[in-house]
């Protein structure tokens, strides 16, 4: 086996072990002691994989955020701006179901939301538009630049098809 890819095999094995813990948690309501620490280490491995693929900026950016791990959070990842802090909320129960490349793309997705000032712009748009439409526009605005997204992520072509729209590449959120 080529040693250049052994860390990917190790990461996937670790992800599968953590997923087994999540399955047990859904069945019993209890989480194995040490799970959270191992999950945080796995998350750091995902961000390190971004660095090794040349996406250093995204890995370093996300590493500066305060992390909050929450099994009840609705999405695998989300950024929340509260007062002067930016939090990265992570739900291991859904994050662990993504392949390494998908998880990396979702990290990039969250960073792009921050860079494009979507949190502030969303507040302005909420005064005039439906929340579901805004969230869809926010996601499509960043997803158009990303590859290897998880299947549940909305993409420009699928939104155009589903809603009978003709949105173009490289348009703004608005």
C-alpha positions in Angstrom: 0.0 0.0 0.0 1.1 3.5 -0.8 2.1 5.2 2.5 1.0 8.7 1.2 -2.6 7.7 1.8 -2.3 5.7 5.0 -3.5 8.7 7.1 -6.8 8.7 5.1 -7.3 5.0 5.9 -6.6 5.7 9.6 -9.0 8.7 9.6 -11.7 6.7 8.0 -11.3 3.9 10.5 -11.5 6.5 13.3 -14.6 8.0 11.8 -16.2 4.6 11.6 -15.4 3.9 15.3 -16.9 7.2 16.3 -20.0 6.5 14.2 -20.5 3.3 16.1 -20.4 5.3 19.3 -23.1 7.6 17.8 -25.3 4.6 16.9 -25.0 3.3 20.5 -25.8 6.8 21.7 -29.0 6.9 19.7 -30.0 3.4 21.0 -29.0 3.9 24.7 -28.9 7.7 25.3 -25.4 7.5 26.7 -22.1 8.4 25.1 -18.9 6.6 25.7 -16.5 8.4 28.0 -13.8 10.0 25.9 -15.9 10.3 22.8 -15.9 14.1 22.7 -12.1 14.3 22.9 -11.7 11.7 20.2 -14.3 13.5 18.0 -12.4 16.9 18.5 -9.2 15.1 17.4 -10.9 13.7 14.4 -12.3 17.2 13.5 -8.7 18.5 13.7 -7.6 15.8 11.4 -10.2 16.9 8.9 -9.0 20.4 9.0 -5.4 19.2 8.7 -6.4 17.3 5.6 -7.6 20.6 4.1 -4.1 22.0 4.7 -2.4 19.0 3.0 -4.7 19.6 0.0 -3.7 23.2 -0.3 -6.7 24.8 1.4 -4.6 26.2 4.3 -6.6 29.4 4.5 -9.8 27.6 5.3 -8.2 25.3 7.8 -6.4 28.2 9.6 -9.6 30.3 9.6 -11.8 27.6 11.0 -9.1 26.9 13.7 -9.5 30.4 15.1 -13.2 29.9 15.9 -14.6 28.8 19.2 -15.9 25.3 18.8 -19.1 24.1 20.4 -20.0 20.4 20.0 -23.7 19.8 20.4 -25.5 16.5 19.6 -28.9 18.3 19.4 -27.8 20.8 16.8 -29.8 20.5 13.5 -26.9 20.6 11.0 -23.4 19.0 10.9 -21.7 22.4 11.0 -22.8 26.0 11.4 -21.3 29.3 12.2 -23.1 31.5 14.8 -22.2 35.1 15.3 -23.0 36.2 18.9 -21.9 39.6 20.2 -18.2 39.8 19.4 -17.6 36.0 19.0 -18.0 33.6 16.2 -18.8 30.0 17.1 -18.4 26.9 15.0 -21.2 24.6 16.1 -20.6 21.0 15.3 -23.0 18.0 15.6 -20.9 14.8 15.6 -24.0 12.7 14.9 -24.4 14.2 11.4 -20.8 15.3 10.8 -19.4 11.8 11.1 -21.7 10.5 8.3 -19.7 12.6 5.7 -16.7 11.4 3.9 -13.4 13.4 4.5 -13.8 15.4 1.3 -17.4 16.3 2.1 -16.5 17.4 5.6 -13.7 19.6 4.2 -16.1 21.2 1.7 -18.6 21.9 4.5 -15.9 23.6 6.5 -15.1 25.7 3.5 -18.8 26.4 3.1 -19.0 27.9 6.6 -15.9 30.0 6.1 -17.3 31.4 2.9 -20.5 32.4 4.7 -18.3 34.4 7.1 -16.1 36.0 4.5 -19.1 37.0 2.4 -20.7 38.6 5.5 -23.8 36.5 5.1 -24.7 36.7 8.8 -25.2 40.5 8.6 -26.8 40.4 5.2 -29.2 37.8 6.3 -30.6 40.1 9.0 -31.3 42.8 6.5 -33.0 40.4 4.1 -35.2 38.9 6.8 -37.2 42.1 6.8 -38.3 41.6 3.3 -38.1 37.9 2.4 -39.1 34.4 3.6 -36.5 32.7 5.9 -36.5 29.5 3.8 -35.8 31.5 0.6 -33.0 33.4 2.3 -31.3 30.3 3.7 -31.5 28.6 0.3 -30.0 31.7 -1.4 -27.2 31.8 1.3 -26.3 28.2 0.7 -26.4 28.4 -3.1 -24.3 31.6 -3.1 -21.4 29.7 -1.5 -22.0 26.2 -2.8 -21.6 27.3 -6.4 -17.8 27.6 -5.7 -17.3 24.3 -3.9 -16.8 20.7 -5.0 -17.2 17.5 -3.1 -20.2 18.8 -1.1 -22.4 16.3 0.8 -25.5 15.2 -1.2 -27.8 17.2 1.1 -26.3 20.5 0.1 -28.2 22.6 -2.3 -26.5 23.5 -5.6 -27.2 26.0 -8.3 -28.3 23.6 -10.9 -30.6 21.6 -8.7 -32.3 24.8 -7.3 -32.8 26.0 -10.8 -34.4 22.7 -11.8 -36.5 22.3 -8.6 -37.8 25.9 -8.6 -37.9 26.6 -12.4 -35.3 29.4 -12.0 -32.5 30.6 -14.2 -29.9 31.7 -11.6 -26.5 32.3 -13.0 -23.1 31.4 -11.7 -21.2 34.1 -9.8 -24.3 36.1 -8.8 -24.6 37.6 -5.4 -26.8 36.3 -2.6 -29.4 39.0 -3.2 
